[in-house]
Amino acid sequence: MTSTEAPFVDRRRSGQSSTAPGSERRQFSNSHQNLSLPAQELAQAIDSYKLNNRRRFITCEEMLEVILALGYQKS
């Protein structure tokens, strides 16, 4: 490394981020307000799953897992 180059800083692994720990990074945080109450509950459960599992998108299997965790079952 020459004297003019700045050292590499991997910000993904450093404890400092632009948002507080546990805070949401979604652009549209109020996008669930026009949904019915059951749809809001599902959307919030999916958002929680994605935050807890560090997933931006979830698979159909993961969505089924969230739905079953809410207590829904096929009749």
N, CA, C and O atoms as CSV, one atom per row, in Angstrom:
chain,resi,resn,atom,element,x,y,z
A,1,MET,N,N,0.859,-1.183,0.000
A,1,MET,CA,C,0.000,0.000,0.000
A,1,MET,C,C,0.897,1.236,0.000
A,1,MET,O,O,1.852,1.336,0.771
A,2,THR,N,N,0.567,2.160,-0.875
A,2,THR,CA,C,1.347,3.393,-0.908
A,2,THR,C,C,0.811,4.358,0.126
A,2,THR,O,O,-0.270,4.142,0.673
A,3,SER,N,N,1.533,5.393,0.394
A,3,SER,CA,C,1.155,6.341,1.441
A,3,SER,C,C,-0.066,7.175,1.066
A,3,SER,O,O,-0.672,7.793,1.942
A,4,THR,N,N,-0.445,7.210,-0.223
A,4,THR,CA,C,-1.597,8.010,-0.634
A,4,THR,C,C,-2.906,7.238,-0.544
A,4,THR,O,O,-3.977,7.841,-0.616
A,5,GLU,N,N,-2.846,5.923,-0.389
A,5,GLU,CA,C,-4.063,5.106,-0.326
A,5,GLU,C,C,-4.590,5.049,1.103
A,5,GLU,O,O,-3.826,4.891,2.055
A,6,ALA,N,N,-5.885,5.178,1.233
A,6,ALA,CA,C,-6.519,5.052,2.551
A,6,ALA,C,C,-6.702,3.571,2.860
A,6,ALA,O,O,-6.917,2.780,1.942
A,7,PRO,N,N,-6.622,3.178,4.124
A,7,PRO,CA,C,-6.822,1.765,4.471
A,7,PRO,C,C,-8.265,1.341,4.193
A,7,PRO,O,O,-9.195,2.138,4.318
A,8,PHE,N,N,-8.432,0.086,3.817
A,8,PHE,CA,C,-9.759,-0.455,3.533
A,8,PHE,C,C,-10.537,-0.647,4.839
A,8,PHE,O,O,-10.020,-1.219,5.799
A,9,VAL,N,N,-11.766,-0.171,4.865
A,9,VAL,CA,C,-12.632,-0.340,6.031
A,9,VAL,C,C,-13.861,-1.103,5.582
A,9,VAL,O,O,-14.630,-0.612,4.755
A,10,ASP,N,N,-14.054,-2.298,6.116
A,10,ASP,CA,C,-15.228,-3.110,5.782
A,10,ASP,C,C,-16.368,-2.694,6.705
A,10,ASP,O,O,-16.453,-3.178,7.834
A,11,ARG,N,N,-17.231,-1.816,6.250
A,11,ARG,CA,C,-18.309,-1.272,7.079
A,11,ARG,C,C,-19.401,-2.284,7.362
A,11,ARG,O,O,-20.183,-2.110,8.296
A,12,ARG,N,N,-19.464,-3.338,6.566
A,12,ARG,CA,C,-20.484,-4.357,6.789
A,12,ARG,C,C,-20.240,-5.087,8.090
A,12,ARG,O,O,-21.190,-5.530,8.735
A,13,ARG,N,N,-19.001,-5.223,8.484
A,13,ARG,CA,C,-18.670,-5.978,9.675
A,13,ARG,C,C,-18.365,-5.107,10.884
A,13,ARG,O,O,-18.318,-5.606,12.009
A,14,SER,N,N,-18.162,-3.839,10.674
A,14,SER,CA,C,-17.887,-2.980,11.823
A,14,SER,C,C,-19.178,-2.760,12.599
A,14,SER,O,O,-20.268,-2.839,12.032
A,15,GLY,N,N,-19.061,-2.489,13.870
A,15,GLY,CA,C,-20.231,-2.320,14.724
A,15,GLY,C,C,-20.971,-1.029,14.470
A,15,GLY,O,O,-22.021,-0.792,15.067
A,16,GLN,N,N,-20.449,-0.192,13.601
A,16,GLN,CA,C,-21.077,1.098,13.347
A,16,GLN,C,C,-21.844,1.043,12.042
A,16,GLN,O,O,-21.288,0.725,10.991
A,17,SER,N,N,-23.129,1.358,12.121
A,17,SER,CA,C,-23.934,1.423,10.905
A,17,SER,C,C,-24.705,2.723,10.911
A,17,SER,O,O,-24.774,3.406,11.933
A,18,SER,N,N,-25.278,3.065,9.791
A,18,SER,CA,C,-25.997,4.327,9.687
A,18,SER,C,C,-27.341,4.278,10.386
A,18,SER,O,O,-27.938,5.323,10.646
A,19,THR,N,N,-27.830,3.086,10.695
A,19,THR,CA,C,-29.096,2.964,11.411
A,19,THR,C,C,-28.848,2.314,12.754
A,19,THR,O,O,-27.881,1.573,12.933
A,20,ALA,N,N,-29.718,2.593,13.680
A,20,ALA,CA,C,-29.583,2.014,15.013
A,20,ALA,C,C,-29.829,0.516,14.948
A,20,ALA,O,O,-30.579,0.067,14.082
A,21,PRO,N,N,-29.225,-0.277,15.833
A,21,PRO,CA,C,-29.453,-1.721,15.834
A,21,PRO,C,C,-30.932,-2.048,16.011
A,21,PRO,O,O,-31.607,-1.474,16.866
A,22,GLY,N,N,-31.420,-2.963,15.207
A,22,GLY,CA,C,-32.819,-3.367,15.295
A,22,GLY,C,C,-33.776,-2.437,14.569
A,22,GLY,O,O,-34.972,-2.717,14.501
A,23,SER,N,N,-33.277,-1.348,14.033
A,23,SER,CA,C,-34.168,-0.441,13.316
A,23,SER,C,C,-34.403,-0.958,11.909
A,23,SER,O,O,-33.599,-1.717,11.370
A,24,GLU,N,N,-35.489,-0.547,11.333
A,24,GLU,CA,C,-35.847,-1.014,10.004
A,24,GLU,C,C,-35.164,-0.180,8.944
A,24,GLU,O,O,-34.932,1.015,9.131
A,25,ARG,N,N,-34.844,-0.813,7.832
A,25,ARG,CA,C,-34.237,-0.116,6.719
A,25,ARG,C,C,-35.180,-0.068,5.521
A,25,ARG,O,O,-34.773,0.306,4.421
A,26,ARG,N,N,-36.448,-0.448,5.734
A,26,ARG,CA,C,-37.397,-0.424,4.629
A,26,ARG,C,C,-37.657,1.001,4.187
A,26,ARG,O,O,-37.723,1.916,5.008
A,27,GLN,N,N,-37.803,1.183,2.893
A,27,GLN,CA,C,-38.069,2.513,2.368
A,27,GLN,C,C,-39.510,2.930,2.653
A,27,GLN,O,O,-39.769,4.096,2.951
A,28,PHE,N,N,-40.436,1.999,2.566
A,28,PHE,CA,C,-41.853,2.319,2.725
A,28,PHE,C,C,-42.364,1.671,4.006
A,28,PHE,O,O,-43.057,0.655,3.955
A,29,SER,N,N,-42.033,2.244,5.133
A,29,SER,CA,C,-42.358,1.624,6.414
A,29,SER,C,C,-43.844,1.638,6.725
A,29,SER,O,O,-44.283,0.855,7.568
A,30,ASN,N,N,-44.636,2.483,6.094
A,30,ASN,CA,C,-46.072,2.528,6.370
A,30,ASN,C,C,-46.884,1.898,5.242
A,30,ASN,O,O,-48.052,2.245,5.066
A,31,SER,N,N,-46.303,0.993,4.485
A,31,SER,CA,C,-46.975,0.424,3.321
A,31,SER,C,C,-48.101,-0.532,3.687
A,31,SER,O,O,-48.819,-0.992,2.799
A,32,HIS,N,N,-48.278,-0.847,4.975
A,32,HIS,CA,C,-49.309,-1.796,5.384
A,32,HIS,C,C,-50.579,-1.123,5.888
A,32,HIS,O,O,-51.534,-1.808,6.253
A,33,GLN,N,N,-50.606,0.188,5.913
A,33,GLN,CA,C,-51.724,0.881,6.542
A,33,GLN,C,C,-53.053,0.725,5.796
A,33,GLN,O,O,-54.109,0.872,6.412
A,34,ASN,N,N,-53.035,0.437,4.511
A,34,ASN,CA,C,-54.274,0.297,3.748
A,34,ASN,C,C,-54.783,-1.140,3.681
A,34,ASN,O,O,-55.755,-1.418,2.979
A,35,LEU,N,N,-54.145,-2.043,4.394
A,35,LEU,CA,C,-54.533,-3.446,4.390
A,35,LEU,C,C,-55.565,-3.723,5.476
A,35,LEU,O,O,-55.686,-2.972,6.444
A,36,SER,N,N,-56.306,-4.815,5.299
A,36,SER,CA,C,-57.218,-5.260,6.352
A,36,SER,C,C,-56.388,-5.684,7.562
A,36,SER,O,O,-55.183,-5.903,7.435
A,37,LEU,N,N,-57.008,-5.800,8.718
A,37,LEU,CA,C,-56.278,-6.175,9.930
A,37,LEU,C,C,-55.578,-7.531,9.805
A,37,LEU,O,O,-54.417,-7.640,10.198
A,38,PRO,N,N,-56.242,-8.579,9.269
A,38,PRO,CA,C,-55.525,-9.849,9.105
A,38,PRO,C,C,-54.340,-9.735,8.130
A,38,PRO,O,O,-53.301,-10.361,8.341
A,39,ALA,N,N,-54.498,-8.943,7.075
A,39,ALA,CA,C,-53.407,-8.761,6.115
A,39,ALA,C,C,-52.263,-7.976,6.747
A,39,ALA,O,O,-51.096,-8.252,6.468
A,40,GLN,N,N,-52.583,-7.000,7.595
A,40,GLN,CA,C,-51.546,-6.253,8.317
A,40,GLN,C,C,-50.768,-7.184,9.247
A,40,GLN,O,O,-49.544,-7.098,9.341
A,41,GLU,N,N,-51.488,-8.072,9.930
A,41,GLU,CA,C,-50.841,-9.022,10.839
A,41,GLU,C,C,-49.876,-9.923,10.071
A,41,GLU,O,O,-48.759,-10.170,10.525
A,42,LEU,N,N,-50.308,-10.411,8.912
A,42,LEU,CA,C,-49.445,-11.260,8.094
A,42,LEU,C,C,-48.230,-10.477,7.595
A,42,LEU,O,O,-47.104,-10.971,7.655
A,43,ALA,N,N,-48.457,-9.265,7.104
A,43,ALA,CA,C,-47.358,-8.448,6.588
A,43,ALA,C,C,-46.342,-8.149,7.686
A,43,ALA,O,O,-45.136,-8.196,7.442
A,44,GLN,N,N,-46.813,-7.846,8.880
A,44,GLN,CA,C,-45.906,-7.564,9.992
A,44,GLN,C,C,-45.140,-8.822,10.410
A,44,GLN,O,O,-43.960,-8.751,10.756
A,45,ALA,N,N,-45.820,-9.972,10.375
A,45,ALA,CA,C,-45.150,-11.228,10.716
A,45,ALA,C,C,-44.067,-11.554,9.690
A,45,ALA,O,O,-42.986,-12.017,10.053
A,46,ILE,N,N,-44.353,-11.315,8.418
A,46,ILE,CA,C,-43.364,-11.554,7.367
A,46,ILE,C,C,-42.192,-10.596,7.524
A,46,ILE,O,O,-41.037,-11.002,7.392
A,47,ASP,N,N,-42.481,-9.321,7.807
A,47,ASP,CA,C,-41.407,-8.345,8.020
A,47,ASP,C,C,-40.530,-8.743,9.206
A,47,ASP,O,O,-39.306,-8.631,9.142
A,48,SER,N,N,-41.154,-9.205,10.281
A,48,SER,CA,C,-40.391,-9.642,11.457
A,48,SER,C,C,-39.511,-10.839,11.107
A,48,SER,O,O,-38.349,-10.904,11.509
A,49,TYR,N,N,-40.073,-11.782,10.356
A,49,TYR,CA,C,-39.302,-12.954,9.933
A,49,TYR,C,C,-38.080,-12.514,9.129
A,49,TYR,O,O,-36.966,-12.989,9.350
A,50,LYS,N,N,-38.315,-11.597,8.191
A,50,LYS,CA,C,-37.220,-11.139,7.341
A,50,LYS,C,C,-36.152,-10.412,8.153
A,50,LYS,O,O,-34.962,-10.600,7.899
A,51,LEU,N,N,-36.543,-9.597,9.110
A,51,LEU,CA,C,-35.569,-8.899,9.956
A,51,LEU,C,C,-34.793,-9.881,10.823
A,51,LEU,O,O,-33.568,-9.795,10.921
A,52,ASN,N,N,-35.502,-10.813,11.451
A,52,ASN,CA,C,-34.860,-11.774,12.352
A,52,ASN,C,C,-33.922,-12.720,11.624
A,52,ASN,O,O,-32.930,-13.177,12.193
A,53,ASN,N,N,-34.233,-13.017,10.365
A,53,ASN,CA,C,-33.432,-13.964,9.592
A,53,ASN,C,C,-32.554,-13.295,8.543
A,53,ASN,O,O,-31.943,-13.960,7.706
A,54,ARG,N,N,-32.502,-11.965,8.605
A,54,ARG,CA,C,-31.674,-11.185,7.669
A,54,ARG,C,C,-31.932,-11.566,6.220
A,54,ARG,O,O,-31.009,-11.840,5.452
A,55,ARG,N,N,-33.207,-11.577,5.871
A,55,ARG,CA,C,-33.609,-11.934,4.508
A,55,ARG,C,C,-34.305,-10.747,3.869
A,55,ARG,O,O,-35.150,-10.108,4.496
A,56,ARG,N,N,-33.961,-10.454,2.644
A,56,ARG,CA,C,-34.653,-9.393,1.919
A,56,ARG,C,C,-35.914,-9.949,1.261
A,56,ARG,O,O,-36.945,-9.279,1.198
A,57,PHE,N,N,-35.814,-11.166,0.780
A,57,PHE,CA,C,-36.944,-11.860,0.164
A,57,PHE,C,C,-37.054,-13.223,0.818
A,57,PHE,O,O,-36.058,-13.776,1.283
A,58,ILE,N,N,-38.273,-13.771,0.857
A,58,ILE,CA,C,-38.447,-15.097,1.441
A,58,ILE,C,C,-39.035,-16.036,0.400
A,58,ILE,O,O,-39.677,-15.606,-0.559
A,59,THR,N,N,-38.805,-17.320,0.607
A,59,THR,CA,C,-39.322,-18.339,-0.297
A,59,THR,C,C,-40.765,-18.680,0.082
A,59,THR,O,O,-41.263,-18.244,1.120
A,60,CYS,N,N,-41.416,-19.447,-0.751
A,60,CYS,CA,C,-42.782,-19.898,-0.447
A,60,CYS,C,C,-42.792,-20.758,0.816
A,60,CYS,O,O,-43.720,-20.673,1.620
A,61,GLU,N,N,-41.771,-21.578,0.989
A,61,GLU,CA,C,-41.674,-22.411,2.197
A,61,GLU,C,C,-41.580,-21.544,3.448
A,61,GLU,O,O,-42.216,-21.832,4.462
A,62,GLU,N,N,-40.791,-20.491,3.369
A,62,GLU,CA,C,-40.647,-19.586,4.517
A,62,GLU,C,C,-41.954,-18.844,4.790
A,62,GLU,O,O,-42.322,-18.640,5.947
A,63,MET,N,N,-42.653,-18.442,3.735
A,63,MET,CA,C,-43.940,-17.772,3.918
A,63,MET,C,C,-44.941,-18.723,4.566
A,63,MET,O,O,-45.708,-18.318,5.440
A,64,LEU,N,N,-44.937,-19.972,4.144
A,64,LEU,CA,C,-45.816,-20.965,4.756
A,64,LEU,C,C,-45.487,-21.124,6.235
A,64,LEU,O,O,-46.387,-21.245,7.066
A,65,GLU,N,N,-44.212,-21.123,6.559
A,65,GLU,CA,C,-43.779,-21.218,7.956
A,65,GLU,C,C,-44.335,-20.055,8.784
A,65,GLU,O,O,-44.792,-20.255,9.909
A,66,VAL,N,N,-44.296,-18.851,8.231
A,66,VAL,CA,C,-44.827,-17.675,8.925
A,66,VAL,C,C,-46.341,-17.801,9.102
A,66,VAL,O,O,-46.873,-17.514,10.175
A,67,ILE,N,N,-47.020,-18.226,8.059
A,67,ILE,CA,C,-48.483,-18.363,8.111
A,67,ILE,C,C,-48.891,-19.401,9.151
A,67,ILE,O,O,-49.817,-19.175,9.930
A,68,LEU,N,N,-48.201,-20.533,9.163
A,68,LEU,CA,C,-48.508,-21.566,10.153
A,68,LEU,C,C,-48.191,-21.093,11.570
A,68,LEU,O,O,-48.897,-21.450,12.514
A,69,ALA,N,N,-47.136,-20.293,11.726
A,69,ALA,CA,C,-46.789,-19.767,13.049
A,69,ALA,C,C,-47.850,-18.809,13.568
A,69,ALA,O,O,-47.995,-18.639,14.779
A,70,LEU,N,N,-48.594,-18.180,12.659
A,70,LEU,CA,C,-49.692,-17.292,13.065
A,70,LEU,C,C,-50.923,-18.095,13.479
A,70,LEU,O,O,-51.872,-17.530,14.022
A,71,GLY,N,N,-50.920,-19.404,13.231
A,71,GLY,CA,C,-52.027,-20.251,13.663
A,71,GLY,C,C,-52.991,-20.638,12.557
A,71,GLY,O,O,-54.001,-21.290,12.823
A,72,TYR,N,N,-52.705,-20.255,11.338
A,72,TYR,CA,C,-53.580,-20.646,10.233
A,72,TYR,C,C,-53.364,-22.109,9.908
A,72,TYR,O,O,-52.247,-22.619,10.007
A,73,GLN,N,N,-54.445,-22.788,9.517
A,73,GLN,CA,C,-54.345,-24.172,9.110
A,73,GLN,C,C,-55.373,-24.478,8.026
A,73,GLN,O,O,-56.433,-23.856,7.965
A,74,LYS,N,N,-55.051,-25.421,7.195
A,74,LYS,CA,C,-55.934,-25.814,6.103
A,74,LYS,C,C,-57.098,-26.606,6.696
A,74,LYS,O,O,-56.896,-27.535,7.478
A,75,SER,N,N,-58.298,-26.231,6.319
A,75,SER,CA,C,-59.460,-26.937,6.870
A,75,SER,C,C,-60.035,-27.945,5.899
A,75,SER,O,O,-61.015,-28.618,6.217
